[in-house]
Amino acid sequence: MLKDPTYNEIKCLRCFQSFAVSYVKQYCIECLLEILQERLQRYRCRRDTIKWTITNLRTIFLEQPKLQSLFSEMIGHLLGDGSFIVVDYYDEKYRMRRHYYSIRYATSSSKPEDAQYFIDLHRTLFGFEPKKYVRGTAIEIYSTHKVGHIIHCFLPPGRKTIINPKIPPFIYNSSDNMIGCLKAIFKDEGYLYLYTGTEDINLKIDMNTCVSGKVKEELTTFLDANHHQNSQGQTFIYKHHIPPRIMREIETNNRCNVLDDISKILTHLGINHTLNLSRININKQSVTATWVLSINTTEDVRKLQELGIIDLNKMKVNMIKTPTLKMNTRKIGTRIPGTRIQISDDTNELFEKARTKFKSWKELANALKVHPKMLYRYRKGISTIPTLIYEELKRLTVT
Ligand SMILES: [Zn+2]
């Protein structure tokens, strides 16, 4: 298992000593509790609500630190399929403007166990159950205003595409926190792709961020010339149609903070992945950039499983597709007929020997008429080796 280093490097802006737990107000937990109490009193918050909020935060962060990884999961769910906003309304009775926090978590009614999991998590952390409504194909769960006081210490309220929140720094305090947070986000937002034939597994998360200002205007001018519509009737531009200058602008200034943070955590956990801007979506009101984080090898997806971040048995395979053929080799998705053998020390030696006859693994793959990715899989024992390839390999090492 992993060691537990403090990977959080953000210092408290008040005491300058301890590590900050939040970006909303960059304070350590002790300073945060003091400031929060003063602030809630100043806003004439009910005394029992203040007491409840402070006590709960103290329990999670100081008295029962084991709850921190569960709280990390709660934050992950709010960054995933949840939402955290402030609702303004006019109070007829007191004739004044008021606001309340709205915390909502939505899941498909085909996954009642996910809804129940969130409810249990909520009860463990805050001592009561949130309200559940089943509406058509969705299950919606609503928490209360007082829980909002706690959440607001760590997440800014508002629409996520606009606010572009960051994963709060306390998550980096331990591997358990990081795993908890990722577990929730991957459960809500992760898509599993199984490639037909090769049985290659691939995991993707995509998220949108709003593009505004001058770049937004420039982009809309390209809309008429180069646009596509997806099945939902949404208009988007492929990135290769956008001038490099604008692409660079978006890639630096409109990054998705949550995916950047997930990427940092995955690197820390030793899991290979890629993070790319995939396309620009244009609606009447807004322009958004879609970012995709992708874990591309079965090996790395399995690592996530071993860490307890994903459960492959419970994850739905959202799409089955065959990768496109790029090279003049055997199609990656087609299974080579005949018997197959498992990799052993002997076959491994054969691969290494054959490699010395070529400039690169890619060239050896070409000679064997297999896709380089498949050759990699054979070498690493992810796939069994077709006897046909094995014979060709033997022939290559001799000649
Ligand atoms: Zn402090």
Boltz pocket constraint, residues with backbone or C-beta under 6 A from the ligand:
constraints:
  - pocket:
      binder: B
      contacts: [[A, 12], [A, 13], [A, 14], [A, 15], [A, 16], [A, 17], [A, 18], [A, 27], [A, 28], [A, 29], [A, 30], [A, 31], [A, 32]]
      max_distance: 6.0
